[in-house]
Amino acid sequence: MILFVSGATATVKKYRRCGELIVPGAWSEPDSLRLRPGMWAMDNGAYSGFDAAAFVTMLERFYGRTGCRFVTAPDAVADAHQTLLKWAPWSKVIRGFGFVPALVGQDGMTVPDLPWSEMGALFIGGSTEWKLGPQARALAAYAKARGIWVHMGRVNSMARIADAGRMGVDSIDGSQHSWFPDRRIPESLENIEITTTQGLLC
């Protein structure tokens, strides 16, 4: 399981198993980041308020950079219907820049609702209750069966890392890793190692 962190560049560089999550409006310089293949991704910033211009500018800045794991397509928090409406136009924009779009799972989504053949990744979002519930687990299991990468957002505790591990999630992110990088990043990497080891022993 990969831990993606937005910001905290200096701390992230200390850890081999830590990746970079680029966010709109941060104006990250591509040359200042490691951008190892499969170890970086881009988010849409919708949780705190989507800015279309900043999102497109981010795609432009990183155009031509290879190895991006996914770009989170714009979504509507906890709203399945609006998220699916946004998917069609924005996923085409993301692919137009040469990146792989991730669809954000939101409250109420079920397996038949999702355009699986168009998705490069599944991002488990939604409310806390939903993302830990049976619908989200079903989406994650179906994605894994299809060989689709699964990411979970807002993972900020050992308990949530364990939840993600039980769902078979491939990567996670959480804001506390940006706010308190020197403490939270090594703690979470250790917890990921514990969760992974326990999973192998089960």
N, C-alpha and C positions, 0 to 999 in steps of 0.2 A: 504494500500500500504506500503510495507516494503522498507526502504532505506538500501541498502547494501553498506558497506564502506570497501575499501582495506586499510590496514595499520591503523594508528591513533587508535591503540588498546585501549589506556587509555581513550581517549575521547568516543569511541564507548561504552565502558562499563558503561558510565554514563546514557545511554538512553535505556530504555526497548524496544522501537519500532525501534531500529537500529540493523541491522544484520551485519555479517562479510562476506566480499568477499575475499577469498584466491586467491592469484595470484602466478604464477610460478616465481621462482627466488627470492621471498621475504624471503624464508626459515623460514616461520612462524612455531613456535612451537605449536603443537596442545594443549598442556597442558596450554599454556598461554592465550588461547582464551576461550570464553564462550561456543561456539558451541551448542547453544540451538536448539532443534529439529525444523527444518523448518526455522531457522533464520540464516543460513549460506549457502554459495555456493562457488563454485570455478570457476574462469575464466581461459582463455587459454593464455592471453597476446598477442594475434595475432595482436591487433591494433597497438602495438608498435614494433612488430617483434616476430614471433613465434619461441620458442626454444623447440624442441621436448623433449630433455633430461630433461630440467627443468620441463616441464609439467608432464612427467612420474614420476619424482622424487617427485613432489607435490602429485600425486595420491598415491604413495607409503607411504609418510609420514602420510597421512590422512586415509590410509586403515584401515578399521575396525571401524572408527568413524561414528556413526549413526546420522541421522537427516539432512544430507546434502540435500538442496533443489534441486540443480542441479549442473552439471559440464558442462561448455560451451565447446562443441566440437570444435576443431580447424577449422578455417574458413579463407576465403580470403575476405578482406574488399571490399565491393561494387561489388563482383563478385559472382553471383548466381551459375554459372556452376562449378567453382572451389570449392566453398563451399560444394556443393552437392557431388562432387567427394571425398572430404575429409571425408564426413560424414560416409560412410560405414565402413571403417577400424577403424576410431577413436571412433565412438560410441560403437563399440564392445570392444575396449580397456577399455573405461570408465565403461561399464557394467561389464567387467571382474573384475574390482576392487570393484564392488558392489555399484556403484553410478549411478545416473540417468542422461543421456545425454540431453543437450539442443542444439537444432539446431539454428544457427544464421540466421535470415532472412536478405537477401541481395538484392540489387537493381535488379529488374526484376523478383523476385520470385512471383509466383501466387499459389493459393490454391492447384491446381492439382499437382504442382511440388514437394510438400513436402511429406516425408514418415511418415505420421501422426501416424501410428500404432507403429512406432519405437521410437517416440519422447517422452521424459519425460517433456520437457519444450520448449517453443519458446522464443528465445532471439531476440528482435527487434534491429538489427544493421543497417548496410548500411549507405549510405550518408544521410545527414540531410534532404534533399529534399525528398528522398524516404521514410525514416522512418516516416515522417509526412504525407505521401501521401496515396492515396486510396488502393494501393496494400498492404502496411503494415497494414492498418486498417482492410482490409479483412482477412489477415492472423491472426491478433489478435482476431477478432470476431469468426473465425472458430475454433481457438484454444480454446477459452473460451467455445464455444458450445460443444466441445469434453471433457471439463474438464481438459484441459492442462494449466499448469502454464505459464504466460506470463511475461517476463522481458524486460525492455528497458534500453539500455546503453546510456552513454553520456547525462545524465540529470543533468544539472547544473544551472538551473534557475527556477523561479516561473512559467514562461510561459511554459517551457518544462514539468514541473510537471503537470500543467493543461492539456497539450496535452496528457500526459500519462494517466491521470485520465479519460479523455474523451474516450480513447481507451480501458479502462477497465483493464489496466496493473496491475499486482499483485505486482511487485517489480521494483526498479530502482537502478541505480548506476551512479556516475559521479566523475571525477577525482578531482574536486574542493573540494570535501568532505575529500579527503586525504591530499590535499595541505593546506587547511585552515580549519581544523576540528572544532576548538573551535567556529568559526563563522558560517561556512556553514552548519554543521550538525544540530544545533538547528533551524536555519532559514528554512532549507528544511523540517524538521519534522513539523514545524509550518505550512508551506505551504501545506504539505501533508494533515494535519488535515483540513485546510481550503478547499482544493479541495475535500476531502472526504465528508465534511459536505455539501458543495454546491451540490455535486452529489446526496446526499440523499434528498435534498430539491427540486431537479428538477423533 
